[in-house]
């Protein structure tokens, strides 16, 4: 059940178009649909504002399609992350409005798209090699109802490129900074802005990068105040958190929690 569906039920009761018993029956519908391989959370939107997101890695295309079908029976939005081309092919054949975001390794369905809330989310990437993770963050934030501005290849090896885009970064309500190698960019950006900043270390780098560990430790030990960190390569987690921050700011501006 979505928040809009819940509001519609309550409005119908208030206006006498629906009995209390019918409304209680609707609210009592099982929040989970059990499949042989998954328990699909059908009340995720009611609790979180967005339906359950499918993590495609480790799931077969058939399993992914079955879960997606249950989600789309209740919601108009679908996000599947970390997919293979085989997943994308099956999803696009099954759902007419499915879009494959190849670089982000995601598939989305927006039927319809959520309206964009005020406030932009900036996704800043140090290098082109970081783009799969940056795009995962951008696609996640976008499908959740946010305007996203992308600022790519502005790493510290040519820091003048960052300064050229600084006003674009400062104009955002939330900033996501994606960086591999030694992971210095989040600290640099964090010292220049007064917006919430989410650092995403990536596994891009040579041997002593240790699969992203060096970038992770750099962000965790940053002296830039207010910087928060998600796990290595977790663009989805950063995009989701940034959307929640932006939604909270929208609620505060509207005068309700």
Secondary structure as UniProt FT lines:
FT   HELIX           3..14
FT   TURN            15..16
FT   HELIX           20..27
FT   STRAND          32..34
FT   STRAND          39..41
FT   TURN            42..43
FT   HELIX           44..48
FT   STRAND          54..55
FT   TURN            57..58
FT   HELIX           61..72
FT   TURN            73..74
FT   STRAND          77..81
FT   HELIX           85..94
FT   TURN            96..97
FT   STRAND          99..101
FT   TURN            102..105
FT   STRAND          106..110
FT   STRAND          117..125
FT   HELIX           128..130
FT   HELIX           131..143
FT   TURN            144..145
FT   STRAND          146..152
FT   HELIX           156..158
FT   HELIX           160..164
FT   HELIX           166..170
FT   STRAND          174..179
FT   TURN            181..182
FT   HELIX           185..190
FT   TURN            191..192
FT   STRAND          196..201
FT   HELIX           207..212
FT   HELIX           213..220
FT   TURN            225..226
FT   STRAND          227..230
FT   TURN            232..233
FT   HELIX           235..254
//
